Amino acid sequence: MHVNIRPCGPGAAAALALVGQATFLETYADVLPAADIVAHCAREHGEARYAAWLEQADYRLWIAELAATGVGVGYAVLCLPDLPVPLEPGDLELKRIYLLSKYQGGGVGARMMATACHAAQAAGARRILLGVYGINHAAIAFYTRQGFTQAGVRQFRVGANTYDDLVLARDL
């Protein structure tokens, strides 16, 4: 199946929220308590979160959609960094890059990453940063293949629990 990646406009919030909730649940259902997932998805993957980001000039969002149906299967969010590491002029954060597992391994993730990196370069960025759950080995392996290295660690709270995220960086 062919997947298109396109920039998001104001009307994309509902589709982004659906993909955000589906990918978060799919990735963490066997790691996080159910109540924590539900609360986190309502707050961090609710339609209002994406609508707010879509209105901000310093946020760029893309959705990966099945060409045949237009159904979203992934997305990426690029913005100013909010990470607990020493920042450099020209840093941007890849706040999210999520893709349903069925579409992983076929190059869609790499295309989404390339899209975000090209946009960051076009905006004058010299480095891109991201946070990833420290035991999400598949994601860490993907980011390593994309040229990212560890720049730090942050605490990430989901519900009543705190987890360690790795902060990764890649020069552009």
C-alpha positions in Angstrom: 0.0 0.0 0.0 1.3 3.4 -0.9 1.5 6.0 1.8 1.5 9.8 1.1 3.0 12.3 3.5 1.5 15.8 3.5 1.6 18.9 5.6 -1.4 19.3 7.9 -3.8 22.2 7.8 -6.3 23.4 10.4 -8.8 20.7 9.7 -6.4 17.8 10.5 -6.8 17.8 14.3 -9.3 14.9 14.5 -7.2 12.7 12.2 -4.0 13.5 14.1 -5.7 12.7 17.4 -7.0 9.4 16.2 -3.6 8.3 14.9 -1.9 9.6 18.1 -4.2 7.7 20.3 -4.0 4.5 18.2 -0.2 4.5 18.0 0.2 5.3 21.7 -2.2 2.5 22.7 -0.6 0.1 20.3 2.9 0.9 21.6 2.3 1.0 25.3 -0.7 -1.2 26.1 1.6 -3.9 27.5 3.7 -1.4 29.5 1.4 1.2 31.1 -1.6 0.9 33.3 -4.9 1.3 31.4 -6.1 4.3 33.5 -2.8 6.1 32.8 -3.1 5.4 29.0 -6.7 6.7 28.9 -5.8 9.9 30.8 -2.6 10.5 28.9 -4.4 10.0 25.5 -7.3 12.3 26.5 -4.8 15.1 27.4 -1.9 14.6 25.1 -3.6 13.0 22.1 -6.9 14.8 22.2 -8.2 16.8 19.3 -7.7 20.0 21.3 -3.9 19.4 21.6 -3.5 19.0 17.9 -5.8 21.9 17.0 -3.7 24.2 19.3 -0.4 23.0 17.7 -1.9 23.6 14.2 -2.6 27.2 15.1 1.0 27.9 16.3 3.4 29.3 13.7 6.4 27.6 15.3 4.8 24.1 14.9 4.9 22.0 11.7 2.8 18.9 11.4 2.6 16.2 8.7 0.3 13.2 8.4 1.1 9.9 6.6 -2.1 8.7 4.8 -2.9 5.6 2.8 -3.1 6.8 -0.8 -6.1 4.6 -1.6 -8.3 5.8 1.3 -6.8 8.9 2.9 -6.8 7.2 6.3 -4.0 8.5 8.6 -1.5 5.9 9.7 1.2 8.1 11.1 2.3 11.7 11.7 5.2 13.9 12.7 5.4 17.1 14.7 8.4 19.6 14.5 8.7 22.6 16.9 11.0 24.6 19.1 12.7 22.3 21.7 11.4 21.8 25.2 13.9 19.3 26.4 16.2 19.3 29.5 19.5 19.3 27.7 21.8 22.2 26.7 20.3 23.7 23.7 22.2 25.3 20.8 21.1 28.1 18.5 19.2 26.5 15.6 17.9 23.5 17.5 14.4 22.1 16.7 12.6 19.2 18.3 10.9 16.4 16.6 8.2 16.2 19.3 6.5 13.2 17.8 7.0 10.8 15.0 4.4 8.0 15.3 3.5 5.3 12.8 1.2 2.3 13.2 3.2 -0.9 13.4 1.6 -2.4 10.3 3.3 0.3 8.3 6.7 0.2 10.0 9.7 -1.4 8.2 8.7 -0.3 4.7 10.4 3.1 4.5 7.5 5.3 5.6 9.2 6.2 8.9 12.4 7.1 7.1 10.4 9.2 4.6 8.6 11.0 7.5 12.0 11.6 9.2 13.4 12.9 6.0 10.4 15.3 5.6 10.9 16.7 9.1 14.7 17.0 8.7 14.4 18.8 5.3 11.8 21.2 6.9 14.1 21.8 9.8 17.1 22.5 7.5 14.9 24.9 5.4 14.0 26.7 8.6 17.7 27.2 9.4 18.0 24.5 12.0 21.4 22.9 12.6 20.3 20.1 14.9 17.2 18.1 15.6 16.4 16.6 19.0 13.8 14.1 20.2 12.7 12.2 23.2 12.1 8.5 23.2 11.0 6.1 26.0 14.2 4.5 27.2 13.0 0.9 26.7 11.4 1.4 23.3 14.2 -0.5 21.7 12.6 -0.6 18.2 12.2 3.2 18.1 15.8 3.7 19.5 17.1 1.4 16.8 15.3 3.4 14.1 16.6 6.7 15.4 20.1 5.3 15.6 19.9 4.2 11.9 18.7 7.8 11.2 21.9 9.2 12.7 20.7 10.1 16.2 22.9 9.8 19.3 22.1 10.2 23.0 22.3 13.8 24.3 20.7 13.3 27.7 17.8 11.8 29.7 14.5 13.3 30.9 11.8 12.2 33.2 8.5 11.6 31.5 5.3 11.3 33.5 2.3 9.3 32.4 -0.4 9.1 35.0 1.0 8.3 38.4 4.2 6.9 37.0 7.5 8.5 35.9 9.6 7.0 33.1 13.0 7.7 31.7 13.2 9.0 28.2 16.4 9.2 26.2 17.0 12.6 24.6 18.6 12.0 21.2 20.2 14.5 18.8 21.3 14.6 15.2 23.2 17.3 13.3 21.5 18.4 10.1 
